[in-house]
Amino acid sequence: MKKTHFSKLKLSVAPIVLGVALVSAPAFAQDAPADEGATSADDTIVVTGSILRRTNTEAPSPVTVLSSETLQERGINTVADAVQRLSANGAGTITQGWNTGFNFASGANAPALRGLTVQATLSISDGLRMAPYPLADDGQRNFVDLNTIPNAVIDRIEVLRDGASSTYGADAIAGVINIITKKEIQGLHLGGSVGISQRGDAGEQRVDVTWGYGDLADQGFNFYVSGEYQKQDALWARDRGYPFNTQDWTGVCGASGSCLTNLNWNGYTPENGSFNGLISIPGVTLVRPVDDDPLVTPDTAPNPLTGAGRFEFLNSAAGCRGYNMHQNTGGSTTAPLAGVCEVDFHGDYIMLQPEIERKGLTARFTANVGDRAQVYAMANYYQTNSFASFTPLGFNGTPTPPNNGALAYNVMLPVYVCNTGVGTATGTGTGCDDTNGVLNPYNPYAADDRTAQAFVRSTRPRTVSTSSRALRGVLGIEGSFGDDWRYSANFTASEVRLKRTQDGYYIPQRIMDAVARGQINFNDLEATPQDVWDYIGPRQVTTSVSELWQVQGTLAKDLFELPGGPLQAAVGVSYRDESIDAPSANPGTLGNQYDRYYSINSVGTAGSRNVKSAFFELSAPVVEQLELSVSGRYDDYSTGQSNFSPKVGVKFTPIPQVAIRGTFSKGFRIPSFNESFGLPTTGYVTRTVNCGTDAAPGPQAAFCKAHSPDGTIANANAYATGNYSLGLTQVGNPDLDPEKSTAFTAGVIFEPIRNVSLTVDFWHIKVKNLITGVTSTGPAEAAYYANNGNVNIPGITAIAGQPDPAFPNALPVLGFIQSSFTNQDQQTVSGIDFGARASLPIGNSLTWRTDLDASYMLKYELKTDDGDVLRYDGTLSPCNITSCSGSPKWRASWQNTLEFGDTAVSLTAYYTKGYDTASIDFEGKRGDCAYNAANGTSTHTYVDETPVNCKTKDIWNLDLTVSQKIGDKFTVYANVLNLLDTKPPFDPDSAYGLFGFNPAWAGPNIMGRYFRVGAKVDF
């Protein structure tokens, strides 16, 4: 290293080295090469997952490297997009398509390497930890949001496809995503692009400005600052073609000619004359007099909340207010005789991609100190704003847990209204009578002294806006002293502050109060004053904060020479403090259940902990052909958990063209804050009761007969035979033990000629003491319907759902299954990764580069404590952690680039294998399509009960990028994403049937052909 005028800093920096502590390896990782064979000045590198230097990039652990050049050639301009497309990214990934209001962690993106959920994958930057997203996936799993990573200064992304608990700690069971930023930038760099879909929507704009000064080699320092801005417009279902713009799927037919049913609200299916209802309609009020016979449900007191008999239009002159009306109601005893209003809620309200705005500022200073040290400081600010909109709520609903079995609230119209009225669930006892009030103008039965039930939906959609601000700072030093001693020390602190705003959610008690006072105009909801809307549905604003700070250090030395090279040893220590404060957006106790929002989950948590760690690593090149490595880490958590995580690696190179490598490691994952301290958190799944037929009754035949006008299964109504939502509720448990993992890899590297590399790696991970809620809902569901709502399974609480308006005294569908998180079961995942890379000249001026990555999942298996074995690989499962997005067997990407002169053309193909539509964790059977279709375990059927998809089609698309350099300073480029405009396969089973396609894997397909043009200028 060249001596510079910064050498006078040497003495002043020495106390910092001692005061900050000797720190960890990951800081070295930013020196890893972007391309095979690149090295630092002393021909050594450090790769992700290690804290020691090496002279080649092929370590015992498999690592994928995506350079910034590779990302540009693939048309990828965000870290989130790059990681989501990794072949190793599997079941449970959080994609942009899930951030449209349905996701607990709205506004965030995160990968799930090997399908082991987002909290088994550690995402870091420059080898250092970042504060997690304050909200948890499914209210359970903590993770780092990739939207908070600056994009303009990325040098490369390194993906360790192997467990790394021995190096990084407890949450690296499945692997590590290391986003490495540039150490040095010189000059002024401007970049910008605009994009739009072929259909003229989902536009995006992006601009970045970076300026740097100083040459580390010649001047001994470098400083740069970078700012970026990116905006992406929303994408709506109504802007895509059939069948993705609607839920009227009667145009989707099978070989027999039978078609799917119409799943619109109150949708009419001509093939069998059925309709999908009765479902409340925005702005269209139906009313009926209240029955004198009170509603009674299991284990509850009489609660006369529901009317009986047929509804009628309150404002018959307004009819369906522009919505379609059909007359045939399939023999319904509750639908109005005048007709039924049908609403295409999918086309009217469903958003497929949220609106997202990102902006950030990054600064870094690096300086050489004398001949043997380097100090650096880095600061990041990143702001991500998102907006999502989805269906409006009806003025009725069941309070989300915690609850005491409260029934669904229905709007009950009193006989009299007055300014001082106090709302009640029954519409009686409001304090209004003929002495202080007037007859209710919205109750057509008031003159007969009868209360009425109103059935109506809000005209205002639910919206969720998030504003996430991430702050991060790093101070560090690395260098050497004495006879080959090397050290690294750093301090990092980060905070994520999330403001979440929710509109269009209602509080039943406030609706009751407004009804008792006559303030809601049920003849015309839009005529209701804004202040009344604000009262019954006050804007809910919740601020959640996560914080992390860490100090760490390493000390390394070459101990002595072995025949293959120096024996290296390193030790390190680390101290980390982390906390999350995520209050519930729907706080409340078991008092008045109606004084809380319905539809807003009560998920929330608060806690803090610190972690003391010590770790080591040894690298022994025993001979030139054999390299051994051993590492270990001991972590001690203030919450009471501690663990030692060892790892052993070996690399054997019998001939220069072939290397054999493998690793064995132990790991652990402590409970997340939500798993330990979380409030009741409910995720919803879609269910169908198994009625069977009158000739061959199913296990729930008695339930279906109770919801039939003539007591036959054939005439059971849509309430009994249609889909319904079942809430799965988990509660935090502070007494949980850590999950324990065992992993190993074994692979071969084959390099037949220069610049050609082929790799095959087998991987296997077993996790015991799995932290889960309800593993399988089948026993609880069966007991509920068999025992008239009584479920006597230890640790399980079953709560009834909304009553059937036509048969209010019959057993309702199951509403919630509640349990606490617990250590149970074990899961095993294994597979094979394939890689092929080459860079070959063709003639004198043409170079062809190819890069293939593929991952095949051999097994994804859950073994329950009861001895059941559930195989998820190649199926729609596990639904309870992937929202039924599936565990595909194959994922692959293949990039081919031709370079000639100043021009480069790249084609990149992405592939995801189709899967069996069985939801195994919800009693489905792999390979038994007839059973899955007949038993409602997710496989949809046509009207004639034949399956729609026994296995989904494969998902693939092709991206094209062309770039042209104009002189030394100017580059223009064009991206055509989804070049062939490949449509997503129709899939009514995935994602609980919300979209008609799989948002986890087919997001680029639903976007359609997408055009982007951009330019870069370097001064």
N, C-alpha and C positions, 0 to 999 in steps of 0.2 A: 504494500500500500504506500502510495506516495506521501511524503511528509508535506503538510500544508500549514498555512497560517493559523489553523484551528488547533494546532498542537498545544497552545497555551491553555486550552480548556482542560487538558488531561487531569491536572491536579484538582481543579474545581469539581470535576465530574466524579472523581473517585469516591467522595462521601455518598453521592447518590447511589452508586453501585452497592455500597454496604447498607445504606438505609432502606433502599427499596427491596432488597433481598435478591438472592440469585434465582433467576427465573427460568421459565420453561421453554422448552424447545420450540413450541409452535412458532415463535417469532422467526426462527431460521427458515421456516417453511416458505416464506415469501421469496426466498432466493431460488426455489426450485424452478427448473427450466420450463418454458412454455412448450418446447418441442423436444423430441427425443434427441439425446446427445448433447444438448446445450448445457454448459457448466458455468460456474462462477470463475473468478480470476484464478483461484488456486485449484481449479478442476474438481471441486467438490460441491455437493448439493445436499440438501435435507428435504426429504419428501414427507408429505402428510402421514401422520401415524408413527413418526420416529423422531428422536431428538439427537441423532448422531449423523455425522457426515458420511457420504458415500460418493463413489465415482461413477455410478450409473443409476438410471432411473428405475430399473427393474428390480424392485425390492421383493422380499419374501411375501409381502401382502400385495394383493392386486389393487392398483390405483388407476383411475381414469382421469385424464387431463384434457380439459377443454380450454384452449387458449382464446384470447380475445379475438384473434384472427379467425379461429374456427367459428366462433359465435357470429361474427360478421358474415362469413361465407354461408352460414345456415339461415341468415335473415332473422337472427334472434337478438333482441335488444333489451331484454331484462333477465336478471338472474333467475327469477321465478320461472320464466318460460324455459330457460335452458335446463334447469333441474327437473322440471316436470316431464321433459322429453327423454330423460335418461332411461335406458333399458332396465336398469336396476331399481327404478322407482316403481313401487308396486301398490298393492291394495291399501286403502286408507289415506291416500294422498289427498291434500286439500287443494283443489284447483280453483281457478278464477270462476269457472262455471257454477261452483257451489256457493259463491258469494253473492247470491241474489236474494238474500233474506232468509233462506232456509238453514243457513249454517250458524251454529253456536258461535264460532269464531269469525263472524262476518268481517269482511275486508282483508282477510289474511290469505297467504299462500304458504304451503309447506310440503316437503316430500316425505315419503314413507319407504325408505329403502327396504327391500326384501319383503315388503308387505307387513312389517311389524309395527305399524302405526307411526304417526309423526313424532311421538316422544321417544322412540327407540333410535332415531336418527339425530345426530348432533350436527347442527349448522354453526359454523364459526367463521370469523373473518381474520385473515392473517394469522391463523392459528390460535386466536384468542376468542373467548366466549363473549356473547352478547346477551343482553336482557331478553327474556322470552316475551312473547305476545301476552298481554294481561288476561285475555280470554282463552279458555281451554277448548280444544276440539271435543265436541259432544259433552262439554262440561266436565271433561275428565283429563284430557291429555294436554300437557304443556309443550310448547314448541317455539322455535324462533321463526318470525315472519320474514320471508325472503323479500317482501316488498320494501323493507327498510334498508336494503343494501344499495349503496351507490353503484350505478352502472357505468358511468363514463370513465372511471379510473381502474376498472378491473383489468388485471393482467391475465389471469386464468382462474379456472375453477378446478380444484383437485377433489376427486371423489374416492375416498377410501372405501372399497367394497368389502370390508372385513370389520369385525369387532375391534374396538380400540379403547376399551375401558382402562387398559393398563397405562395408556398415555394420557387420555383426556378425562376420564372419570365415568360416572355412573350412567350417563344417557347416551353412550356411543355403542350400544349393543349391536345395532344393525349396520353401522358405518358412520362415516363423517363426510360432510360437505364443507370444504374449506375454500372460501372465496378470497383470493389473494389479490391485493391491490398493488398498483405500480409503486415502486420505491423511488423512481426518478422520472421526472418529466421536464423537458426543456422546450421553450418556445410557446407560441400561441396556437391553440388547436380549436377549431370550430366545427361543429357537426349539427346536422339537422335533417329531419325527414318528415314526410306526411304520408298518410296511408288511408285507404278507404276500400270497402268491400266492393265487389262487382255489382252488388245491388244498391250501392250508394249509401250505405249506412256503416255504423261502427267505425267512424273515422278516428284517426289518431294524429297527434302532432308531437314532435319531439325535437328538443334543441339542447345542446350542451356546449359549454365554453370552458376551456382549461388553459391555464397559463402557468408556466414553470420557469424557474431561473436557477442557474448554478450547475456545475459539472462536478459530480462526486469525485471522479478520477483526477481532474485537473485543478479544480478550485476547492475541493474538499467539502462541498455542501450542495444541497438542492432544496428548493422550496417550490411547492406548487399549490394552486388553489383551483377548484373545479366546481362549477355549478351546472345543474341540469333541471329540465322541466319536461314532463310528459303528460299528455292528456289522452284518454281513450273514452270515446262515447259509448253509450249503452247500446245493447243489442236486444231487441224485443222478439218474442216468439211470433208475433203477428207479421213480422217482416221476412219470415222464411216460408218456404213452400210446404205443401201438404206432405205428410201428416204432422209436421212439426209446428204448425201455426194454429192448431186446434186440438181439442180432445174429442171431437166428433169423428171417431175412427170407423164409422160404418162403411167408409170407402175402402177399408183394408180388408180384403177377403182372402180366404184360403182356397185350396184346390177343390174342395167340395162345393164352393160357391157361397158358403156361409161366411158372414163378416163379423167384425168386432162390434161391440156395443157402443152406443153414444154416451161418452162419459162427461159431456157438458153438464152443467147444473141443470137438472130437470130435462136432460137430453132424451129425445125420443128415438127408439130403435125400431124402424119399420119391420125388420125381419121377425121379431117376436112380439111387437106391440108394447114393449116395456118402456118405462122411463126411469131415469136415474135420479130419483127424488123421494120425497118432496124436499127441496133445498131452497133456502131463502134467497131472494133476488135483490140486487141493489136498488133501493128506492121504491120497490113494489111491495106494499104492505098487504098481507093477508090477515084476516081476523076470524075468530070463531068464539062462541060463548064458552065459558069455563064449565066443565062437567062438575056435577055435585059429588061425584065419587072420587075421593082423594087418591093420589098416586102413592103407592106403597112399593118400596124396593127392599131387597134383603138388608137386614141389619140397620135399617133407618126408620125414623119416625115418619108417620104420614106427612106428606108434603104436597099439597094440591097446587102444583105449579103448572100443570098442563091441562089444556082443554081437551075436548073429545069431539069427534064428528068432523064434518067437512069444513074446510076453510072457504072464505069468499073474499073477493077483492074489496078492500076498504074504499078505494077510489076507482070504481068500475069504469068511469069515463076515461081515466088515464090508461087503463089496461096495463099492458106490459111495458109501457114507456119506451117503445122502440125496439124492445127485444122480441124475438120470434115467439109466437104462440102456437101450441099444438093442442088438439082436442083430446086425443087418445091418452088416457092416463093409466092404462094397463090395469084397470079395475081398482084403482086406488080409492080408498074410503075417506081420504083426507084432502086430496087435491080439489081445487075449485071446479065446479061443473062448467064454469065459463071457459076453462082452458088452463094450460100451464105455460108459464114463461120459461123459455130456454135461454141460457146465457153461456156463450163460449168464453168461459173465464180464462182459458189458456191464451186465446188470441187477444183478449181484452187486457189482461193484467200481467201475464208471466214475462219476466225479464230473463234472458238467457245469459247475458254478460252484464255485469254492473258498470256503471260509470266510474272511472277511476282517474284521479289526478295525482301525480307524483312530482315532488320538487325537493332538491337537496343541495347541500353545500359541503364540500370536503376540502380540507387543507392538511398538508403534511410538510414537515421540515426534517431533513436528515443531514447530519454532519459527521465527518470523520474527525476523530479525536486522536491526534498523534498518529502513530503508524499501526496501532493494533486495536482500535476501538471505534465504534460508531454509535451515535445517539440519534434518537428520532422521537418526534411527537406528531400525533395525528388527531384531528377532530372531525367529527361527522355530525351533520344535522340533516334529517330526512323527514319529510312530511308526506303522508299518504292519506288522501281523502277518497272515500267511496260513497256511492249512493245506489241503493237498491229499492225496488218497488215490487209489490206483489199483491195478492188478492185482498179485497176488503173483508172485514169481519161481519158476521151476522150479529144482531143485537141479542145474542144468547150464547152461552158457553159454559164450560166446566172450569172452575178455578184450577190453575196448575198447582202441583204439590209445592209446599206442604199443604195438605188439606185433611179434613176429618171426614171424608166421604160425602162432602156436600154435593147435592145434585146440581145439574145444569140449571143455570138461570134462564128463564124465558120471560119475555116482556109481557107483563100482566097489566091490562088497562083497567083502572078503577072506575067506579061509577061516577064519582065526583072528583074534580080537580080544584085546587086552590093554591094561592101563593105561598101558603105556609105548609103545604103537604110534605109528609115524610114518606119516602118510598119504602115499600115492603115487597118481599118476594112473591106474595100471593095477590097483591093489588088490593088487599083489604087492610083496614086499620091504619089508613094513611093520615087520619086526622081531618079529612075533608068530608063534608056532608052538605045537606041542603041549606044549612044555616051559614056556612062560611065559604061555600064554593058553588060551582056550576056543574051541570051534567057534562061529562067528558065528551067533547066534540069528536074525538077519535074512537069512541066506543059506541058502535051502532046498537048495542044491546043495553046501554045505560038506562034508557027509559023503562026497561023491564027490570031494573035493579039487578043487572047481572054484570059481573066483571067479564073481561074478554082476554084471550091470548092473542098477541100480535106476533106475526112471523115476517121479519124483514131484515135486510142486510144493508149495511152502510154503503153510501155511494162514494166513499173516500178510501182509496187503497192504503194498505199499510206500507210504510216506508222506513228504511233503516239507513241512517247516514253515519259514517265513521270518520273520525279525524285522528290519525295516529301520528304522533310526533316522537321520533327516536333521536336521542342524543347519545354520543359516544366519544370518549377521549382515551388516548393511549400515550403513555410515556415509556420509553425503553432504551436500553443500552445493550450492546453485544460486542464481544471482542475476545482478546486472548492476552495472556501474560505468562511470564516464566517460560518453562520448557514445555510447550504444547498444551498449556491449560487453556480452556475455552469457557466462557461464561455468557450468560444472557440473563437480563433482569427486566421486568416490565410491570407496569401498573395500568389497569384498564378499568374504566367505570362507564356504565351505560344505563339509560332509562328509557322506557317506552311509556308514554302517556296517551291513553286512548279515550277519546270522547265519543260516546255512542248516543245518537239521538233517534228515538223511535216515535213515530206518529201513526195515528189511525188505530190505536189500541184503546179499549174501553174498560171502564170500571163498573161492574154491574150495579153497585149501590148508587152510583151517580146517575145511571140510567133510570133506576127506580125513582130517585128523587125528582129528576126532570119530568118523568112520566106523571108522577103524582101532582106536579105543578102545571101540567099541560104545556110544557115548554118545547117538546119535540113535535114537529108538524108531521104526523104520520101520513097525511094526505099527500104531502110533497116534501120529502126529506130535505131537498135543496133549499126550501124556504125556511128551514130552521136557522135561527140566527147563529152567527159564528161564535158568539160567546158561549152558547149552549154546547156547540161541538167541542169547544175548548174545555168546557167543564166536564162533560162525560168522557172525553178522551184526552186528558191533559198530556202535553208533550213530555215524554220521559227522557231525561238526559242523565246519563251515568258516566262518571269518569273513573277509569281503572288505571292503575299504575303498577309497573314492574320495575325493579331496580336490581342491579348487579354491580359489584366491584370486586376486583381480584388483584392480588399481588402474587407473583410467582417467580421462580428462578431455577436455573440449572447450572451445574458445573461439570465439565467434561474433560477427559484427557485420554491421549493415546498411551496405554500402559506399557506395552512392549510389542515387539514385532513377532508375528506368526508367519509361517511359510506363505500364507496368502495375503498378508498385509498386517496393519497394526490392530491390536486388540483395543477396542475403544470402550470406555465406560463413562456413564453419566449418571448423576443423581440430581434430584430436584425437590423443591418444596413449593407448596401453594396454599394460600388462604383465600377463601371466597365467601362473600356474604351476598345473599339473594333474598328477595321478598316480592310478594304480590299482594296488592290490595284491590280486589275486584268485587265491589259491592253488588248486591242483587238489584236488578232493574225492577223487581217486583217484590219488595220486602213485605213481610207480614208474619203473623203468628196464627195459631189455630183459634182465633177469635171469630170475628165476622168475616167469613170467607168471601163475601161479596164486596168487601171493601178493598179488594186488590184487583189488578188487571187480570183479565183472562187472556190466554194466548201468549202472554209474555212469561217465559220460564223464570223461575226463581233462582237460577244458577248463580253462584257467587262463592268467593272464598277470600280468606285473608290469612297470611302467615309469613314467617321469615325463618331463615336458618343460615347457619354458617357451616363451612366445610374446610377441614384441615386435611391436607394431603401430602404424602411423600411418595416419590417414585424413583425408579432407576431403569437403566437400560444397558445391556452389554451387547457388543457386536464382535463376533470372532470369526474372521476369515481363516479357518483352520488350515486350509490349503487353497491354492488358487481356484480350485474347482468347488470348494465347499465353504459356505457362509452360514454361520449360526447366529441367532439373535435371541436374547432373553430380556424380558421387561416385566415390571410389576408395579402396582400402585396400591397404596393403602389410603382409603378415604374414611374420615370420621365425621359424621353429621351431628349437629347439635340436637337434632330431633331423635337421636338414639340409635341410628343405624350406622354400621361400620362394615367394611369389607376389604379384603385383599384380592386384587384382580391380576393374575399372572398371564403372560403370553410368551409363547415360544415360536420362533420362525426358523425355517431352513431353506436354503437355496443351493442346489447342486447343479453344476455346469460341467457335464462329462466331456462335451466338445463345445467349441465356441458357438456353434449354431443352435444348441439345445440347452435349455435350463429347466430344471424341475424345482418347484417351490411349494411351500406349504406352511400353514400356521395352525396353532392350537391356542385357544384363549378361554379364560373365564371372565365373566362380567356380571354386573348387577344393575338394577334400576330401582332407585328408591321411589316410594309413592310420590306422585305429584301433589302440589298444594291442594288441588281439587279433590283428589282421591282421599287425602287425609282429612281435609277440613271443609270440603265443599257442601253447599246447601243442596237440597234435593234437586236433581237435574233430570229432566225428562226428554227423551228422544222418541219420536213417533215412527211406528212402522205400520204398513198396510196389512190388513188381515181380511180373510173371508171365512165365514162359518161354513163348516162341512155339513150341509143338509142331507146330501144323498138324494134319493128319489123315494117315492112312496113304495115302489117295488123293492128297492134296496136302500133302506134308511141309513144315513150316515151317523157318526157319533153325536152330532148336535141336532138330530132329527126332532127331538122334543122341543128344543128352543125354536126351531123353524116353524113347527106346527102352531106354537103359541102366538106367532106373528102372521098367521094366515086367517083370512075371514071365514074359511070353512074347515079349518083344522087339518088341511092337507099340505104336504110339502110342495106339491105342484103349484099351489096358489100363495105360497109364502111371499111376503112383500119384499121390496127392494131393501128395506132396513135390515131384514134378516139374511138375505141372499147376496147383497152387494158388498163392496169393499167398505171397511171402516178403519179408523185410525186407533191404534193401540199405543198408549204411552208406556214406555219403559223407564222407570224412575230409579236412580241410584242416589244414595246418601253417603257422604264422606265418613271415613272410619279412621280415627287417629291411631289405632292399634295395628295397622297393616305392617306386614313384613316386606322387605325388598323382593323383587323378582330376581332370580338367579339364572344366568345364561351360560351355556357351553357352546363354543363355536370352533369349527376348524375349516380350513381351506386346503386344497391340493390342486396344483396346476402345472402346466407345461408351457414354456415359451419357445417358439421355433422361429429362428431368423436364418432362412436359407441363403439369402444374399443381402447385401447392404441395402438399407432402407425398406426392407420388407420384414414384417413381424406378424406372427400368428400366435394367439394365446387361447388356451382353454383352462378354465378354473372351475373346480367343484367347490361349492360352499354349503355349509350345514350349520344351523343355529337351533339350539333347543333352549326354551325358556320355561323354568319351573316357577311355582308359587305365583302364577299369573294373577294380576290384579284385575278383577272383572266384576261386573254386576250380574245380571241374569244371563247365564250362558245359553240356556234354551228355555223358551217360553212355553213349550208344548205341555209339560205336566201341569203348570198353573192354569193354562187355558182349558185343558181337558177337565180339570177339577171344577173350575168355575161353572162351566156349562152342564156338567154332570150332576153337580150338587146344589143347583139353584143359587149360584153366586157364592157359595161357601168354599174357601180354599184353606186347607189346613196343612200347608207345607211350611216347615220351620224357616224363618227368615224372610218369608214372602207375604206381602199384603196385597190383596186384590181389591180394586175399587171399581164399582159399576160405572158405565159410561152414560151418555145421554139417553133418556128413554125414547121409545118408539112413539111418535105422536099418535099413530093409529091404535096402538095397544099399550097405553101408558102403564097398565098394571102387570104387564108381562116382564120377564127378566130382561133388562137392558143388555146390550153388548158389553163386553168387558172394556173398561175405560183405561185403567192403569194397573201395572204390576210394579210394585215398589219393593226394593231390597237395598241393603247397604253394600258398598264395595267390600270385597273379601278376597283373600288369597286362596285360589282354587285352580285346579286344572294345570295343564302344561301344553305348550304348543311347540311344534317343530316345523321349520321351514328349511328346504334344501333345493339346490338347483345347480345349473351349469351356466357359466358365462363364456361367450365366444367373442374373440376380437381378431380383426385382420386390418393391418395398416401397411400402406405402401406409398412410396413417392418415387415415380419412375419417369425418366426422360423418354420422350417419343420424338425422335429426330433431334434437330439442333435447337428448336425454339419452342417446343411444346413439352409440358410436364403434366403427367397425370398423377393425382393423389387420390387415394381411396381410404375410407375409414369405416369399418363395419363393427358395430357393437350389438350383441344379441344376448338375451338372458332367457333361459328356459327354467321354469319352476317345476322341479320334480315332485315336491311335496309341500303342502301347507296343511298341517294336521293339528287338530285340537283334541287332546285326550282329557276327558272330564274325570273328576274324582270318583264318579260313579262307574267308571270303566268304559263309558261310551267313547268311540273314536269318530270324530267328524273330519272328513276330508274336504277342504275348501278349494284346493287348487283346481283351476279349470271350471269353477262354478261361479254363481252370482254372489256367493258368500265370501267372507262373513258380513252379513247385513248389519249386524249391530255395531260394527266399527267402520264400515265402508259405505253406509247408506245404500247397500245393494248395488255397488258399482263393480263388484266382482274381483276375482283373483286370476287374471289371465295367465295361461301357461307360457306364452311367448310374448316378449316385447323386443323390438329391434329398431335400429336406425342405421342407415347406410348413406354416407356422403361420398360423392365423387366430384372432384374439381379438376378442371382443365385450365392451365395457365399458359398463355402465349403472349409474350411481350408484356404490355401493360394491361392486359385484359385477363380476367378470371371469370369462369362460368362454373357454378356449382349446382348440382342436383342432389337433394337430400330426401330420402324416403324414410317414412316412419310406419311401423307396423305393430299392431296389437291383435293377438289371437282372440277369436270368439270363445265363448264359454257356455257351459251347460246352464240353463236358466233355473236350476234347482237352488233354493235358498236352504242350504244344509242346516244352518243354525236355527231355522224355523221349521224343522221337521221335514224338509224336503229330502228327496232321495236322488243321488247322482245316477244318471242314466235311466231313470224311471219316469219318463215324461208323462205318461198317462196318469201315474199316481200324483205327480206334482200338479197337473192340471185339474184333476178331480178333487184334490184336497186343499186347493187355494194356498199353496206354499210359494207363490210368486209367479208361476207360469201362467200367463194369460191364455184364455181360450176364446175361440169364436163362439157365436151364439149356439152352434150345434155341439159345443163342448169339446171340439178338437183343438189341440194346442196350436198357438200362433208360432212360437219359437221354442223348439226343444233345445236348440243351440243357436246362439246368435252368430251373425256373420262377422268375419274379420274386419277390423278397422285399419285403414291405411290412408296415407296421403303423401303428396310429393311437393316439395318446395324448390323453387328456382331462384338463384341469385346471380346477377351479372354486375361486375364492377369494372370500371375503367379509370385508370390513372391518366391524368392530363398534366404532363410535366411532373415536377417533383413535389408540388405542393397541393395539388387539387385532385380529388377522387370523387367520381359520381357512381351511384349504384342504383339498382332496381331489384326489388323482391317481388316475386309472384308466389305467394303462399297458397298452398292447396291448388297447385297449378292446374290440375285436371278437374277442379270443382267437384271433387269426390264427396258425395253426400254421406252423412252418418247413417249407418244401418238403423232401420226402424227397430226399436227395442222398447216395448211397453213394460218390460219387467224391471229394468234397472232403475235406480233412483226412485223406487216406489211408484214408478209410472208417472212421475211429475212432468217429464219432458218429452218422452217418446224416443229418446236417444240417451246414450251414456255420457254424462257430462265429464266424467273422470278421464275418458280416453278419446272422446270424439269432439272435444271442444273446437279444434281447428277445422273439423269438417262442417260443423254447423255454421261456422263463420262464412264458409264458402270461399270462392276464389278471392284473394285479397291482394291488392296492389299497394306497393310502397316505393317511393323514390326518395333518395337522399343524397347528401353531399358532405364531404369532409375537406377542410382546408387546414393546412399546416404551415405556420410561419416560423 
